[in-house]
Amino acid sequence: MMVLSILAITACDNLYFNELFRNPYKVDIGVIDSLSADKWYIFETEFEAPNKKHVITIEFLGSDPSEFDTQTRELNESKNPSKTLFYSTRFPGKSIEFEVLVIDINDVEYSFRPTGRSNGIRFISDKDESLQGVEFNVVKIKSNLDLDDIKVSWISSTGE
């Protein structure tokens, strides 16, 4: 029992330990009371990607998931990342487009593209390579409409 305790304590910062025993790892990036249209909202934060798979979620607080529908629109990737058209009964006759960028401690920018929905919209990295072990310090989001009560989270997991 003592050996397992020592192993658990000493391996806590090991990427392989995190991948095996702390899956998934979630960081609440922040909550936005209001987001102005066509302006970047910047979260200054610090976190390291302990696992292989990374998802940024943008949730609309107080909304029922059944209100949501999404459609992905591919753009010219050399100029702009893909965007999601987000539809909700909360915003009749309108769609919402999001852009999501994450910046590491070396000022390298990673764009995230939409992949689906849950309580909000899920975004994954555009890069095919693993981001495991990369340290991030900025998350930026932008929408085409004024929005209220947005929650942004980052989840790192080992699952496919």
ZAMARGU-4260 file (C-alpha; in steps of 0.2 Angstrom, whole numbers, plus 5000, padded with zeros to 4 digits):
<rodrens>
0) 5000/5000/5000 | 5014/5012/5004 | 5023/5008/4987 | 5007/5013/4978 | 5005/5029/4988
5) 5023/5034/4984 | 5020/5030/4966 | 5004/5040/4965 | 5013/5055/4973 | 5029/5055/4963
10) 5020/5051/4946 | 5007/5065/4948 | 5016/5076/4935 | 5020/5062/4923 | 5011/5063/4906
15) 5009/5044/4905 | 5002/5044/4923 | 4989/5058/4919 | 4985/5048/4903 | 4981/5032/4912
20) 4974/5038/4929 | 4967/5056/4926 | 4956/5054/4911 | 4948/5066/4906 | 4957/5082/4913
25) 4945/5097/4912 | 4950/5115/4914 | 4936/5128/4916 | 4943/5143/4905 | 4930/5155/4911
30) 4913/5162/4909 | 4908/5178/4899 | 4893/5188/4904 | 4892/5196/4887 | 4902/5194/4871
35) 4901/5208/4858 | 4899/5203/4839 | 4915/5202/4829 | 4927/5205/4843 | 4939/5193/4850
40) 4937/5189/4869 | 4953/5184/4876 | 4955/5172/4891 | 4972/5173/4899 | 4975/5156/4907
45) 4988/5143/4910 | 4987/5124/4907 | 4996/5110/4900 | 4989/5097/4889 | 4992/5080/4898
50) 4983/5069/4886 | 4981/5066/4867 | 4964/5072/4863 | 4958/5090/4866 | 4941/5098/4865
55) 4936/5116/4868 | 4918/5118/4873 | 4907/5134/4872 | 4891/5132/4882 | 4876/5143/4883
60) 4872/5143/4901 | 4854/5140/4905 | 4850/5133/4888 | 4842/5116/4885 | 4853/5105/4873
65) 4837/5101/4863 | 4837/5120/4858 | 4854/5118/4848 | 4858/5112/4831 | 4875/5115/4822
70) 4881/5114/4804 | 4900/5115/4799 | 4905/5126/4785 | 4923/5123/4778 | 4933/5139/4773
75) 4949/5142/4765 | 4960/5134/4779 | 4976/5145/4773 | 4966/5161/4777 | 4953/5156/4791
80) 4949/5141/4801 | 4933/5132/4799 | 4918/5139/4807 | 4902/5132/4814 | 4885/5139/4810
85) 4875/5137/4826 | 4856/5137/4827 | 4846/5139/4842 | 4827/5142/4846 | 4834/5156/4858
90) 4840/5165/4842 | 4826/5163/4829 | 4831/5166/4811 | 4849/5169/4815 | 4864/5158/4815
95) 4880/5161/4826 | 4897/5158/4819 | 4912/5155/4831 | 4931/5156/4829 | 4942/5148/4842
100) 4961/5150/4844 | 4973/5144/4857 | 4990/5151/4859 | 5004/5142/4868 | 5018/5149/4879
105) 5029/5151/4863 | 5016/5162/4854 | 5011/5148/4842 | 4993/5149/4837 | 4982/5133/4836
110) 4965/5135/4827 | 4951/5124/4833 | 4937/5118/4821 | 4919/5113/4826 | 4915/5094/4828
115) 4898/5094/4836 | 4887/5099/4850 | 4883/5094/4868 | 4877/5108/4879 | 4885/5119/4867
120) 4898/5118/4853 | 4913/5106/4853 | 4929/5111/4844 | 4945/5101/4841 | 4962/5106/4835
125) 4965/5108/4816 | 4982/5100/4818 | 4985/5082/4816 | 4999/5081/4827 | 4998/5078/4846
130) 4997/5093/4857 | 5001/5082/4872 | 5013/5091/4884 | 5011/5108/4876 | 5008/5123/4888
135) 4995/5135/4883 | 4992/5152/4890 | 4978/5161/4879 | 4961/5155/4873 | 4952/5167/4861
140) 4934/5166/4854 | 4924/5177/4843 | 4906/5176/4837 | 4896/5185/4824 | 4882/5190/4836
145) 4881/5198/4853 | 4879/5184/4866 | 4876/5183/4884 | 4881/5169/4897 | 4894/5159/4888
150) 4905/5146/4897 | 4922/5140/4889 | 4930/5124/4895 | 4945/5114/4889 | 4945/5095/4891
155) 4960/5083/4888 | 4957/5065/4886 | 4965/5049/4879 | 4949/5043/4870 | 4947/5043/4851
</rodrens>
